[in-house]
Amino acid sequence: TSLARPPMEFTKDGSVDLRGQPIIASRTGRWKACSFLLGYEAFERMAFYGVASNLVVYLTTQMRQETVSSVRSVNNWTGAVWMTPIAGAYVADAFLGRFWTFTGASLIYLVVSTQAWL
């Protein structure tokens, strides 16, 4: 009887890590990646709906915009929020890959959101 370890199975799609080495399927993704994405998406959704629900009130009271103008601005903003994933999908599929697209978009989101606090 031998206690030899089973051979490590690499991913089937030819994925490589940041160092260019093949990825071992049992050590990547799954619940670790899923929990990060679910947490990120939950916080992003809370932020979006928190801002969207108060944006017309803010634009009319603090920015002194007309109601029609502020509703138009909020609708444009909402449309941009819902359309940018299509652009992100194109960039991910055609150029950067999903990891670098997600990382770059997260960094842009972080920089832009922290500028509002300064």
C-alpha positions in Angstrom: 0.0 0.0 0.0 1.4 3.3 -1.0 0.4 6.7 0.4 1.4 8.5 -2.8 -0.3 11.7 -3.5 -2.6 11.8 -6.5 -1.3 13.9 -9.4 -2.3 17.5 -9.4 -4.8 18.3 -12.0 -4.4 21.6 -13.8 -7.3 23.6 -15.2 -8.6 22.4 -18.6 -8.7 25.8 -20.2 -5.0 26.6 -20.2 -5.3 29.3 -17.5 -2.0 30.5 -16.0 -1.3 32.5 -12.8 0.4 35.9 -12.6 3.8 34.2 -13.0 2.7 32.3 -16.1 2.6 28.9 -14.4 -0.3 26.5 -15.0 -3.1 26.8 -12.4 -3.9 23.8 -10.2 -7.7 23.5 -10.3 -8.1 22.5 -6.7 -6.3 25.7 -5.4 -8.1 28.3 -7.4 -11.4 30.1 -7.6 -14.5 28.4 -6.2 -15.8 29.7 -2.9 -12.9 32.1 -2.1 -13.4 34.0 -5.4 -17.2 33.6 -5.1 -17.3 35.1 -1.6 -15.2 38.1 -2.8 -17.5 38.7 -5.8 -20.7 38.3 -3.8 -19.4 40.7 -1.2 -18.3 43.2 -3.7 -21.5 43.0 -5.6 -23.6 43.4 -2.4 -21.8 46.5 -1.4 -21.9 48.0 -4.9 -25.7 47.4 -5.1 -26.2 49.0 -1.7 -24.2 52.0 -2.8 -26.0 52.3 -6.1 -29.6 52.1 -4.7 -28.6 54.3 -1.8 -27.4 57.0 -4.1 -30.2 56.5 -6.7 -32.9 56.8 -4.2 -31.7 60.2 -2.9 -30.1 61.7 -6.0 -33.2 63.7 -7.3 -33.7 65.2 -3.8 -30.0 66.1 -3.6 -30.0 67.7 -7.0 -33.2 69.7 -6.4 -32.4 70.9 -2.8 -28.6 71.2 -2.7 -27.7 71.8 -6.3 -30.8 73.9 -7.0 -31.7 72.1 -10.2 -35.1 72.1 -11.7 -37.0 68.9 -11.0 -37.2 67.9 -14.7 -33.5 68.6 -15.2 -32.5 66.6 -12.1 -34.7 63.6 -13.1 -33.1 63.7 -16.6 -29.6 63.7 -15.0 -30.5 60.8 -12.7 -32.0 58.8 -15.7 -28.8 59.5 -17.7 -26.7 58.4 -14.8 -28.7 55.2 -14.3 -28.5 54.4 -18.0 -24.7 54.8 -17.9 -24.5 52.6 -14.9 -26.5 49.8 -16.6 -24.6 50.2 -20.0 -21.0 50.2 -18.7 -20.9 46.5 -18.1 -21.3 45.9 -21.8 -18.2 48.0 -22.4 -16.4 46.2 -19.6 -17.4 42.8 -21.1 -15.9 43.9 -24.5 -12.7 45.1 -22.9 -12.4 41.8 -20.9 -13.1 39.5 -23.8 -11.1 41.4 -26.4 -8.1 42.8 -24.5 -7.4 42.4 -20.8 -9.1 39.3 -19.6 -11.6 39.2 -16.7 -9.1 39.4 -13.9 -7.4 42.6 -15.1 -10.6 44.2 -16.2 -12.2 43.6 -12.9 -9.1 44.8 -11.0 -8.8 47.9 -13.1 -12.5 48.8 -12.9 -12.4 48.3 -9.1 -9.4 50.6 -8.8 -11.0 53.2 -11.0 -14.2 52.9 -8.9 -12.1 53.3 -5.7 -10.2 56.3 -6.9 -13.3 58.1 -8.1 -15.3 57.3 -5.0 -12.5 58.5 -2.7 -12.2 61.8 -4.6 -15.8 62.6 -3.6 -14.7 62.5 0.1 -11.7 64.9 -0.4 
